[in-house]
Amino acid sequence: MTKTAFLRPRSAPAEPMEPLTGLLRDWLPLQRWFAGKDRPVTDLAVLSTTELFPGCLHVLVHAAHGGVPAPGGATPAGDCYQLLLGVREHPSPRLGKALIGRVPDGRLAGLTVYDALHDPRAAQLLLERLRRPGTAGPLRFECDGSQQVPAGLVPRLMTAEQSNSSLVYGDEYILKLFRRVQPGVNPDLEVPGALARQGCDRVPAPVAWFRTTHPFRATLGVLQPYLRNASDGWTLALDALAAGDDFTAQSHALGRATADVHLALSSAFPIGAPGENGRTAAAMTERLTAAAHAVPALQPFVPGLRAAFAALATCDAGPPAQRIHGDLHLGQVLRAGREWFVIDFEGEPSRPLSERRSAHSPVRDIAGMLRSFDYAARQRRPWRPEWARRCREAYCAGYAARAGWDPRKKHGLLRAYETDRAVYEVLYEARHRPDWLPVPMAAIERLAVRGD
């Protein structure tokens, strides 16, 4: 009998696993999806462990970034992360990059732990769990009964940089596992499901999903159809730039698709609340203050950026607040044939889940896409600001043709939301990709001085 046979199905609260947490404390900060790279991990606690199948543990861990417990014994500030850990005596050499380490003692003593998403066998067994509704400890596996997912689909782990992890099965389905987990229903399950019920065909509908009930209720992963012949907007834009091609027709069509999704969202989630520009401007100013403290390069531009937010507080309310995408850019859209599709409704993972599920101005999504055109135009020298300007104009024109209102005529709103997005980008790049920092800083300088 192998040592893995001694693992027993269990659920949280987990027994003390200090040897495992010692390994994870070194491994977690090195992962692309770890959100606390600029903050030291002061404590790491296993919140739950569940044996999905022999040799594979589902683990939720809490990484604390402050050692002093909150009043009343609450969990210190930090984040909860989802891990699928393979546990073997002798892992395959092909799992080299996925290895975390050998556990020195405890109930896993002598076993090697690795990221199980890199293991094709574990990935296939995970799909089997999703194909058949059921439970494993606190985990709940559910599906759309009208959809039949075939067995035996070959998995491959996507390697693109992202804040979660995704497995593609046989070029038929894609499973997104949320690495940073927060209490509540994840919008990437909630929104596509609601849009599917509205008959919106711009968004792939959920086929299966799983969630947990402990230590809190949360969505853990979503399986959706994989658009195998699609190309993402970012790749298409860069290809057009490299070839010296125009991208305005595609941008116009993308604007129409964005409006289609916004109209479907307003029907699926009938909120229709008026915009609260004063409160929004205050929140933007607060984020700017925090970002300038973290990234000193922002500080000379703070007065001009504050002026953009102050102008928002006094301009017209604009379109009603509604559910939106929340993190829209060229990497979140796919083009298959002549049609655009919108994916990844999780929103900005750094924001609280309650904020991501609340109503916002649709201008926020529009601003995100406009910033993405600017990013694309600055990927190689000479920079192509005129290319970005034409794409921005075409996108807004396409949006106006479908939505019935023109974002370009909401200058105060658009400038403020674009500024807020650029501030977010500066903070993100400073933390994760310092070499990219000049891209949003160029926008910061433009928005602080002219605002166009």
PABATOR-433625 format. One record per residue (C-alpha): chain; x negated, y negated, z negated. Coordinates in Angstrom, 2 decimals. Each point is the difference from the previous one (the first is absolute). Example, Ala and Ser with C-alpha at 12.3 -4.5 7.8 and 13.67 -1.06 7.14 Angstrom:
+-------+---------+---------+---------+
! chain !       u !       v !       w !
+-------+---------+---------+---------+
!     A !  -12.30 !    4.50 !   -7.80 !
!     A !   -1.37 !   -3.44 !    0.66 !
+-------+---------+---------+---------+
This chain:
+-------+---------+---------+---------+
! chain !       u !       v !       w !
+-------+---------+---------+---------+
!     A !    0.00 !    0.00 !    0.00 !
!     A !   -1.36 !   -3.41 !    0.96 !
!     A !   -0.10 !   -2.89 !   -2.41 !
!     A !    2.67 !   -1.82 !    2.00 !
!     A !    2.44 !    2.72 !   -1.02 !
!     A !   -0.19 !   -1.27 !   -3.55 !
!     A !    1.56 !   -3.32 !    1.00 !
!     A !    3.58 !   -0.05 !   -1.18 !
!     A !    2.79 !   -2.16 !    1.47 !
!     A !    0.38 !   -2.91 !   -2.35 !
!     A !    1.32 !   -3.51 !   -0.03 !
!     A !   -0.66 !   -3.17 !   -1.96 !
!     A !   -0.75 !   -0.78 !   -2.72 !
!     A !   -3.34 !    1.49 !    0.99 !
!     A !   -2.34 !    1.64 !   -2.47 !
!     A !   -3.28 !   -1.84 !   -0.57 !
!     A !   -2.17 !    0.30 !    3.12 !
!     A !   -3.03 !   -2.12 !   -0.87 !
!     A !   -2.41 !    2.04 !    2.18 !
!     A !    2.18 !   -0.66 !    3.06 !
!     A !    0.49 !   -3.68 !   -0.77 !
!     A !   -3.76 !   -0.37 !   -0.29 !
!     A !   -0.38 !    1.16 !    3.60 !
!     A !    2.89 !   -2.12 !    1.23 !
!     A !   -1.32 !   -3.14 !   -1.70 !
!     A !   -3.01 !    0.07 !    2.35 !
!     A !    1.91 !    1.16 !    3.09 !
!     A !    3.10 !   -2.23 !   -0.03 !
!     A !   -1.69 !   -3.41 !    0.48 !
!     A !   -1.72 !    1.33 !    3.14 !
!     A !    3.28 !    0.74 !    1.78 !
!     A !    1.26 !   -2.38 !    2.66 !
!     A !    3.49 !   -0.08 !   -1.56 !
!     A !   -1.19 !   -0.82 !   -3.53 !
!     A !    1.33 !   -3.47 !   -0.78 !
!     A !   -2.24 !   -0.96 !   -2.91 !
!     A !   -3.39 !   -0.20 !    1.71 !
!     A !   -0.71 !   -3.45 !   -1.45 !
!     A !    0.94 !    1.04 !   -3.54 !
!     A !   -1.83 !    2.59 !   -2.12 !
!     A !    1.98 !    3.08 !   -1.03 !
!     A !   -0.03 !   -0.11 !   -3.78 !
!     A !    2.15 !    3.07 !   -0.56 !
!     A !    1.40 !    2.86 !    2.08 !
!     A !    2.86 !    2.14 !   -1.25 !
!     A !    1.77 !    2.97 !    1.57 !
!     A !    3.73 !   -0.71 !   -0.16 !
!     A !    1.24 !    3.27 !    1.51 !
!     A !   -1.25 !    3.17 !    1.63 !
!     A !    2.09 !    2.43 !    2.00 !
!     A !   -1.24 !    3.10 !    1.79 !
!     A !    1.53 !   -0.24 !    3.49 !
!     A !   -1.36 !    3.40 !    0.98 !
!     A !   -3.02 !    2.09 !   -1.09 !
!     A !   -3.15 !   -2.06 !    0.25 !
!     A !    1.72 !   -3.38 !    0.49 !
!     A !    0.95 !   -2.49 !   -2.70 !
!     A !    2.21 !   -3.03 !    0.39 !
!     A !   -1.37 !   -2.63 !   -2.39 !
!     A !    1.07 !   -3.49 !   -0.99 !
!     A !   -2.70 !   -2.05 !   -1.72 !
!     A !    0.02 !   -3.46 !   -1.55 !
!     A !   -3.08 !   -2.14 !    0.58 !
!     A !   -0.15 !   -2.77 !   -2.58 !
!     A !   -1.82 !   -3.26 !    0.62 !
!     A !    0.19 !   -1.25 !   -3.58 !
!     A !   -0.91 !    1.94 !   -3.09 !
!     A !    2.38 !   -1.69 !   -2.44 !
!     A !    3.48 !    1.58 !   -0.17 !
!     A !    2.91 !   -2.33 !    0.53 !
!     A !    2.23 !   -0.92 !   -2.97 !
!     A !    2.21 !    2.85 !   -1.11 !
!     A !   -2.38 !    2.63 !    1.36 !
!     A !    0.89 !   -0.60 !    3.65 !
!     A !   -2.30 !    1.27 !    2.73 !
!     A !   -2.92 !   -2.37 !    0.62 !
!     A !   -0.06 !   -1.94 !    3.24 !
!     A !   -0.97 !    2.19 !    2.92 !
!     A !    1.37 !    2.23 !    2.74 !
!     A !    1.43 !    3.48 !    0.40 !
!     A !   -1.47 !    2.14 !    2.80 !
!     A !    1.19 !    3.21 !    1.62 !
!     A !   -2.56 !    2.75 !    0.63 !
!     A !    0.22 !    3.45 !    1.55 !
!     A !   -2.95 !    1.92 !   -1.34 !
!     A !   -1.27 !    3.29 !    1.34 !
!     A !   -1.60 !    2.26 !   -2.60 !
!     A !   -2.31 !    2.82 !    1.11 !
!     A !   -3.05 !    1.92 !   -1.17 !
!     A !   -1.62 !   -0.17 !    3.42 !
!     A !    1.53 !   -2.63 !    2.32 !
!     A !   -0.61 !    0.20 !    3.73 !
!     A !   -3.09 !   -1.93 !    1.17 !
!     A !    2.33 !   -1.84 !    2.39 !
!     A !    1.49 !   -1.79 !   -3.00 !
!     A !   -3.31 !   -1.70 !   -0.78 !
!     A !    1.26 !   -3.59 !    0.34 !
!     A !    3.04 !    0.81 !   -2.12 !
!     A !   -1.89 !    1.42 !   -2.98 !
!     A !    0.47 !   -1.78 !   -3.33 !
!     A !   -2.13 !    2.20 !   -2.24 !
!     A !   -0.26 !    3.07 !   -2.19 !
!     A !    1.89 !   -0.09 !   -3.30 !
!     A !   -2.45 !    0.65 !   -2.86 !
!     A !    2.43 !    1.28 !   -2.63 !
!     A !    3.65 !    0.30 !   -1.00 !
!     A !    2.61 !    2.12 !    1.73 !
!     A !   -1.50 !   -0.82 !    3.42 !
!     A !   -3.58 !    0.73 !   -1.11 !
!     A !   -2.24 !    1.19 !    2.82 !
!     A !    2.47 !   -0.86 !    2.77 !
!     A !   -0.68 !   -2.54 !    2.73 !
!     A !    2.61 !   -2.71 !    0.52 !
!     A !    0.59 !   -1.69 !    3.36 !
!     A !    2.53 !   -2.17 !    1.83 !
!     A !    2.44 !    2.64 !    1.23 !
!     A !    1.31 !   -2.12 !    2.88 !
!     A !   -3.23 !    0.90 !    1.83 !
!     A !    0.84 !    3.71 !   -0.35 !
!     A !    2.15 !    1.25 !    2.94 !
!     A !    1.41 !    2.85 !   -2.08 !
!     A !    1.13 !   -2.34 !   -2.77 !
!     A !    1.47 !   -2.41 !    2.56 !
!     A !    2.00 !    2.81 !    1.62 !
!     A !    1.34 !    1.18 !   -3.37 !
!     A !    1.01 !   -3.57 !   -0.82 !
!     A !    2.07 !   -0.10 !    3.19 !
!     A !    1.65 !    3.28 !   -1.03 !
!     A !    1.05 !   -1.68 !   -3.26 !
!     A !    1.59 !   -2.82 !    2.00 !
!     A !    1.77 !    2.38 !    2.38 !
!     A !    1.85 !    1.67 !   -2.87 !
!     A !    1.70 !   -2.25 !   -2.56 !
!     A !   -0.84 !    0.90 !   -3.56 !
!     A !   -1.94 !   -0.96 !   -3.11 !
!     A !   -3.41 !    0.53 !   -1.54 !
!     A !   -0.11 !   -1.33 !   -3.54 !
!     A !    1.01 !   -3.67 !    0.23 !
!     A !   -0.41 !   -0.04 !    3.79 !
!     A !    3.10 !   -0.03 !    2.23 !
!     A !   -0.24 !    0.98 !    3.68 !
!     A !    2.93 !   -1.19 !    2.11 !
!     A !    0.88 !   -0.25 !    3.68 !
!     A !    2.53 !   -1.08 !    2.59 !
!     A !    2.04 !    3.15 !    0.46 !
!     A !    0.75 !   -0.84 !    3.62 !
!     A !   -3.70 !    0.16 !    0.93 !
!     A !   -1.88 !    3.28 !    0.32 !
!     A !   -3.76 !   -0.20 !   -0.39 !
!     A !   -1.71 !    3.01 !    1.64 !
!     A !   -2.50 !    2.11 !   -1.92 !
!     A !   -3.65 !    0.44 !    0.87 !
!     A !   -0.77 !   -3.52 !    1.24 !
!     A !   -3.75 !   -0.61 !   -0.05 !
!     A !   -0.95 !   -2.88 !   -2.33 !
!     A !   -2.64 !   -2.68 !    0.48 !
!     A !   -0.90 !   -2.74 !   -2.42 !
!     A !   -0.02 !   -3.48 !    1.49 !
!     A !   -3.29 !   -1.76 !   -0.60 !
!     A !    0.98 !   -3.59 !    0.79 !
!     A !   -0.51 !   -2.48 !   -2.84 !
!     A !    3.21 !   -0.42 !   -1.97 !
!     A !    1.34 !   -0.37 !   -3.51 !
!     A !    1.64 !    3.44 !    0.02 !
!     A !   -0.77 !    3.41 !    1.52 !
!     A !    1.77 !    1.49 !    3.00 !
!     A !    0.17 !    3.50 !    1.45 !
!     A !    1.15 !    0.65 !    3.57 !
!     A !    1.61 !    3.40 !    0.61 !
!     A !   -0.23 !    1.36 !    3.52 !
!     A !    0.40 !   -3.50 !    1.45 !
!     A !    3.67 !    0.39 !   -0.95 !
!     A !    0.22 !   -1.50 !   -3.50 !
!     A !   -2.02 !   -2.28 !   -2.23 !
!     A !   -0.04 !    0.21 !   -3.79 !
!     A !   -0.99 !   -3.08 !   -1.94 !
!     A !   -1.09 !    0.59 !   -3.59 !
!     A !    0.10 !   -3.12 !   -2.13 !
!     A !   -3.25 !   -0.23 !   -1.89 !
!     A !    0.92 !   -2.89 !   -2.27 !
!     A !    3.27 !    0.94 !   -1.66 !
!     A !    2.46 !   -2.36 !   -1.69 !
!     A !    3.34 !    0.73 !   -1.69 !
!     A !    3.01 !   -0.12 !    2.32 !
!     A !    0.99 !    0.88 !    3.54 !
!     A !   -2.74 !   -0.83 !    2.50 !
!     A !    1.25 !   -2.26 !    2.83 !
!     A !   -1.67 !    2.29 !    2.52 !
!     A !    2.66 !    2.57 !   -0.85 !
!     A !    2.87 !   -2.33 !   -0.82 !
!     A !   -0.17 !   -2.33 !    3.02 !
!     A !   -0.48 !    2.46 !    2.90 !
!     A !    2.80 !    2.14 !   -1.43 !
!     A !    2.35 !   -2.99 !   -0.19 !
!     A !   -0.93 !   -1.14 !    3.51 !
!     A !    0.60 !    3.49 !    1.39 !
!     A !    3.51 !   -0.12 !   -1.45 !
!     A !    0.44 !   -3.35 !    1.80 !
!     A !   -0.93 !    1.63 !    3.29 !
!     A !   -3.21 !   -2.02 !    0.34 !
!     A !   -2.33 !    1.96 !    2.28 !
!     A !   -3.00 !   -2.30 !   -0.49 !
!     A !   -1.05 !    1.88 !   -3.16 !
!     A !   -0.72 !    3.77 !   -0.35 !
!     A !    2.44 !    1.48 !   -2.53 !
!     A !   -1.13 !    2.02 !   -3.06 !
!     A !    0.20 !    3.77 !    0.45 !
!     A !   -1.20 !    1.15 !   -3.44 !
!     A !   -1.47 !   -1.56 !   -3.11 !
!     A !   -1.07 !    0.78 !   -3.54 !
!     A !    0.13 !   -1.90 !   -3.26 !
!     A !   -0.72 !    0.41 !   -3.69 !
!     A !    2.06 !   -0.43 !   -3.13 !
!     A !   -2.97 !   -0.20 !   -2.38 !
!     A !   -1.66 !   -2.06 !   -1.42 !
!     A !    2.47 !   -2.22 !    1.86 !
!     A !    2.26 !    0.36 !    3.03 !
!     A !   -1.91 !   -0.82 !    3.18 !
!     A !   -0.29 !    0.89 !    3.69 !
!     A !   -3.16 !    1.95 !    0.81 !
!     A !    0.12 !    0.73 !    3.73 !
!     A !    2.11 !   -0.24 !    3.16 !
!     A !    0.02 !    2.20 !    3.13 !
!     A !    1.10 !   -1.67 !    3.25 !
!     A !   -0.14 !    0.76 !    3.74 !
!     A !   -3.40 !   -0.72 !    1.53 !
!     A !    0.07 !   -2.03 !    3.21 !
!     A !   -2.69 !    2.00 !    1.73 !
!     A !   -0.35 !   -2.08 !    3.17 !
!     A !    0.14 !   -3.35 !   -1.76 !
!     A !   -2.78 !   -2.53 !   -0.43 !
!     A !   -0.12 !   -2.45 !   -2.86 !
!     A !    0.23 !   -3.71 !    0.74 !
!     A !   -3.46 !   -0.72 !   -1.39 !
!     A !   -1.67 !    2.42 !    2.43 !
!     A !    2.05 !   -1.31 !    2.92 !
!     A !   -0.87 !   -3.60 !   -0.84 !
!     A !   -3.73 !    0.76 !   -0.25 !
!     A !    0.09 !    1.93 !    3.28 !
!     A !    1.67 !   -2.98 !    1.69 !
!     A !   -2.63 !   -2.35 !   -1.39 !
!     A !   -2.86 !    2.25 !    1.09 !
!     A !    1.42 !    0.21 !    3.52 !
!     A !    0.74 !   -3.72 !    0.17 !
!     A !    3.71 !    0.78 !    0.42 !
!     A !    2.97 !   -2.07 !   -1.01 !
!     A !    2.09 !    1.31 !   -2.92 !
!     A !    2.92 !   -2.41 !    0.09 !
!     A !    2.56 !    2.39 !    1.51 !
!     A !   -0.72 !    2.57 !   -2.70 !
!     A !    0.12 !   -2.73 !   -2.65 !
!     A !    3.37 !   -1.23 !    1.24 !
!     A !    1.41 !    3.55 !   -0.13 !
!     A !   -1.46 !    0.44 !   -3.48 !
!     A !    1.76 !   -3.17 !   -1.15 !
!     A !    3.31 !    1.42 !    1.25 !
!     A !   -0.67 !    3.29 !   -1.80 !
!     A !   -0.78 !   -1.84 !   -3.24 !
!     A !    3.28 !   -1.88 !    0.25 !
!     A !    1.86 !    3.28 !    0.64 !
!     A !   -1.42 !    1.44 !   -3.20 !
!     A !    0.80 !   -3.14 !   -1.99 !
!     A !    3.59 !    0.01 !    1.26 !
!     A !    0.36 !    3.68 !   -0.93 !
!     A !   -1.50 !   -0.68 !   -3.44 !
!     A !    2.47 !   -2.81 !   -0.64 !
!     A !    2.84 !    2.42 !    0.75 !
!     A !   -1.45 !    2.92 !   -1.96 !
!     A !   -0.72 !   -2.17 !   -3.06 !
!     A !    2.67 !   -2.76 !    0.06 !
!     A !   -1.54 !   -2.55 !   -2.34 !
!     A !    0.24 !   -3.25 !    1.96 !
!     A !   -1.43 !   -2.05 !   -2.86 !
!     A !   -1.10 !   -3.56 !    0.77 !
!     A !   -3.73 !   -0.58 !   -0.03 !
!     A !   -1.43 !   -1.42 !   -3.23 !
!     A !   -2.86 !   -2.03 !    1.40 !
!     A !   -0.91 !   -1.66 !   -3.28 !
!     A !   -0.50 !    3.29 !   -1.81 !
!     A !   -1.77 !    1.50 !    3.01 !
!     A !   -2.38 !   -2.98 !    0.23 !
!     A !   -0.82 !    0.32 !   -3.70 !
!     A !   -0.81 !    3.70 !    0.40 !
!     A !   -2.19 !   -0.73 !    3.03 !
!     A !   -1.86 !   -2.69 !   -1.94 !
!     A !   -0.57 !    2.39 !   -2.88 !
!     A !   -1.44 !    2.61 !    2.37 !
!     A !   -2.26 !   -2.64 !    1.53 !
!     A !   -1.33 !   -0.99 !   -3.42 !
!     A !   -0.82 !    3.61 !   -0.86 !
!     A !   -1.61 !    0.66 !    3.38 !
!     A !   -2.15 !   -3.15 !   -0.19 !
!     A !   -1.23 !    1.10 !   -3.40 !
!     A !   -0.97 !    3.41 !    1.42 !
!     A !   -1.43 !   -1.30 !    3.31 !
!     A !   -1.88 !   -3.29 !   -0.50 !
!     A !   -0.16 !   -0.61 !    3.77 !
!     A !    3.69 !   -0.93 !   -0.17 !
!     A !   -0.43 !   -2.81 !   -2.50 !
!     A !   -0.88 !   -2.88 !    2.41 !
!     A !    3.24 !    0.65 !    1.90 !
!     A !    2.35 !    0.27 !   -2.97 !
!     A !    1.39 !   -3.59 !    0.23 !
!     A !    1.00 !    0.42 !    3.65 !
!     A !    1.49 !    3.42 !   -0.62 !
!     A !    1.98 !   -1.28 !   -2.97 !
!     A !    1.41 !   -2.69 !    2.30 !
!     A !    1.39 !    2.72 !    2.28 !
!     A !    1.80 !    1.58 !   -2.94 !
!     A !    1.24 !   -3.37 !   -1.29 !
!     A !    1.49 !   -0.70 !    3.44 !
!     A !    1.84 !    3.35 !   -0.16 !
!     A !    1.77 !   -1.09 !   -3.19 !
!     A !    1.59 !   -2.96 !    1.80 !
!     A !    0.78 !    1.44 !    3.46 !
!     A !    3.29 !    1.62 !    1.06 !
!     A !    0.79 !    3.42 !   -1.41 !
!     A !   -0.30 !    1.74 !    3.37 !
!     A !    1.54 !    3.43 !    0.70 !
!     A !    1.59 !    1.85 !   -2.95 !
!     A !   -2.20 !    2.23 !   -2.11 !
!     A !    0.35 !    3.70 !    0.79 !
!     A !   -1.88 !    3.29 !   -0.16 !
!     A !   -3.04 !   -0.18 !    2.27 !
!     A !   -2.96 !    2.16 !    1.00 !
!     A !   -2.32 !   -1.77 !   -2.43 !
!     A !   -3.38 !    0.73 !    1.61 !
!     A !    0.55 !   -0.41 !    3.72 !
!     A !   -3.01 !   -0.12 !    2.32 !
!     A !   -1.20 !    1.60 !    3.23 !
!     A !   -1.11 !    3.15 !   -1.81 !
!     A !    3.56 !    0.60 !   -1.23 !
!     A !    1.61 !    0.19 !    3.45 !
!     A !   -0.20 !    2.72 !    2.66 !
!     A !    0.70 !   -0.24 !    3.71 !
!     A !    1.30 !    3.14 !    1.72 !
!     A !    0.88 !   -0.45 !    3.64 !
!     A !    1.54 !   -3.46 !    0.28 !
!     A !    1.36 !   -0.14 !   -3.55 !
!     A !   -1.40 !   -1.27 !   -3.30 !
!     A !    0.56 !    1.86 !   -3.28 !
!     A !   -0.60 !   -1.29 !   -3.52 !
!     A !   -1.54 !    2.20 !   -2.70 !
!     A !   -1.36 !   -0.18 !   -3.57 !
!     A !    2.67 !   -1.83 !   -1.99 !
!     A !   -1.86 !    0.38 !   -3.28 !
!     A !   -0.87 !   -3.71 !   -0.07 !
!     A !   -3.22 !   -1.38 !   -1.43 !
!     A !   -1.11 !    2.71 !   -2.46 !
!     A !   -1.61 !   -2.60 !   -2.28 !
!     A !    3.39 !   -1.57 !   -0.76 !
!     A !    2.40 !    1.45 !   -2.61 !
!     A !    2.55 !    2.44 !    1.40 !
!     A !    2.89 !   -2.12 !   -1.31 !
!     A !   -1.29 !   -2.95 !    2.04 !
!     A !   -0.44 !    2.11 !    3.12 !
!     A !    3.61 !    1.22 !   -0.28 !
!     A !    1.48 !   -3.47 !   -0.51 !
!     A !    1.26 !   -2.49 !    2.58 !
!     A !   -2.40 !   -2.33 !    1.78 !
!     A !    0.08 !   -2.37 !    2.93 !
!     A !   -0.47 !    1.80 !    3.33 !
!     A !   -2.53 !   -2.73 !    0.77 !
!     A !   -2.41 !    1.90 !   -2.23 !
!     A !   -0.07 !    2.92 !    2.45 !
!     A !   -0.36 !   -2.36 !    2.95 !
!     A !   -2.94 !   -1.74 !   -1.65 !
!     A !   -1.68 !    3.36 !   -0.59 !
!     A !    0.19 !    0.85 !    3.70 !
!     A !   -1.27 !   -3.42 !    1.04 !
!     A !   -2.99 !    0.44 !   -2.29 !
!     A !   -0.62 !    3.41 !    1.60 !
!     A !   -0.31 !   -1.54 !    3.47 !
!     A !   -2.63 !   -2.32 !   -1.45 !
!     A !   -1.87 !    2.95 !   -1.51 !
!     A !   -0.05 !    1.79 !    3.34 !
!     A !   -1.29 !   -3.07 !    1.84 !
!     A !   -2.95 !   -0.24 !   -2.40 !
!     A !   -1.25 !    3.57 !    0.24 !
!     A !   -2.73 !   -0.81 !    2.49 !
!     A !   -1.86 !   -3.06 !    1.15 !
!     A !    0.79 !   -2.24 !    1.66 !
!     A !    3.11 !   -0.35 !   -2.14 !
!     A !    3.20 !   -0.38 !    1.99 !
!     A !    2.25 !   -2.50 !   -1.84 !
!     A !    1.87 !   -0.87 !    3.22 !
!     A !    0.90 !    3.69 !    0.48 !
!     A !    1.39 !    0.06 !   -3.53 !
!     A !    1.95 !   -3.24 !    0.59 !
!     A !    1.71 !    1.44 !    3.09 !
!     A !    0.89 !    3.21 !   -1.84 !
!     A !    1.41 !   -1.96 !   -2.92 !
!     A !    2.16 !   -2.10 !    2.31 !
!     A !    1.27 !    3.05 !    1.90 !
!     A !    0.74 !    1.92 !   -3.20 !
!     A !    2.03 !   -2.86 !   -1.47 !
!     A !    1.86 !   -0.46 !    3.29 !
!     A !    0.89 !    3.70 !    0.07 !
!     A !    1.18 !   -0.15 !   -3.59 !
!     A !    2.14 !   -3.06 !    0.71 !
!     A !    1.60 !    1.66 !    3.02 !
!     A !    1.32 !    2.83 !   -2.18 !
!     A !    0.49 !   -1.62 !   -3.41 !
!     A !    1.68 !   -3.21 !    1.13 !
!     A !   -2.41 !   -2.34 !   -1.83 !
!     A !   -3.54 !   -1.05 !    0.88 !
!     A !   -2.78 !    0.40 !   -2.59 !
!     A !   -1.95 !   -2.79 !    1.71 !
!     A !    2.68 !   -2.47 !   -1.04 !
!     A !   -0.55 !    0.92 !   -3.67 !
!     A !   -3.46 !   -1.56 !   -0.14 !
!     A !   -0.11 !   -0.61 !   -3.74 !
!     A !    1.15 !    3.52 !   -0.80 !
!     A !   -2.34 !    1.60 !    2.51 !
!     A !   -3.05 !   -1.97 !   -1.14 !
!     A !    0.60 !    0.88 !   -3.65 !
!     A !    0.50 !    3.71 !    0.64 !
!     A !   -2.97 !    0.15 !    2.34 !
!     A !   -2.11 !   -1.76 !   -2.63 !
!     A !    1.14 !    2.42 !   -2.69 !
!     A !   -0.87 !    2.93 !    2.26 !
!     A !   -3.44 !   -1.44 !    0.75 !
!     A !   -0.68 !   -0.43 !   -3.73 !
!     A !    0.93 !    3.67 !   -0.53 !
!     A !   -2.35 !    0.97 !    2.85 !
!     A !   -2.90 !   -1.92 !   -1.52 !
!     A !    0.43 !    1.83 !   -3.30 !
!     A !    0.36 !    3.37 !    1.74 !
!     A !   -3.05 !   -0.44 !    2.22 !
!     A !   -2.14 !   -1.27 !   -2.87 !
!     A !    0.84 !    3.16 !   -1.94 !
!     A !   -0.06 !    2.62 !    2.75 !
!     A !   -1.66 !   -1.30 !    3.20 !
!     A !   -2.26 !   -2.99 !   -0.72 !
!     A !   -1.27 !   -0.04 !    3.59 !
!     A !    3.52 !   -0.90 !    1.14 !
!     A !    0.37 !   -2.95 !   -2.35 !
!     A !   -0.78 !   -2.62 !    2.70 !
!     A !    3.18 !    0.97 !    1.89 !
!     A !    2.54 !   -1.14 !   -2.62 !
!     A !   -2.30 !   -2.81 !   -1.12 !
!     A !    0.22 !   -1.50 !    3.49 !
!     A !    3.79 !   -0.02 !   -0.35 !
!     A !   -0.25 !   -1.48 !   -3.48 !
!     A !   -2.01 !   -2.92 !    1.36 !
!     A !    2.50 !   -0.56 !    2.81 !
!     A !    3.07 !    0.23 !   -2.23 !
!     A !   -1.49 !   -2.21 !   -2.70 !
!     A !   -0.86 !   -2.78 !    2.43 !
!     A !    2.65 !    0.05 !    2.74 !
!     A !    2.46 !    2.74 !   -0.83 !
!     A !    0.60 !    1.01 !    3.61 !
+-------+---------+---------+---------+
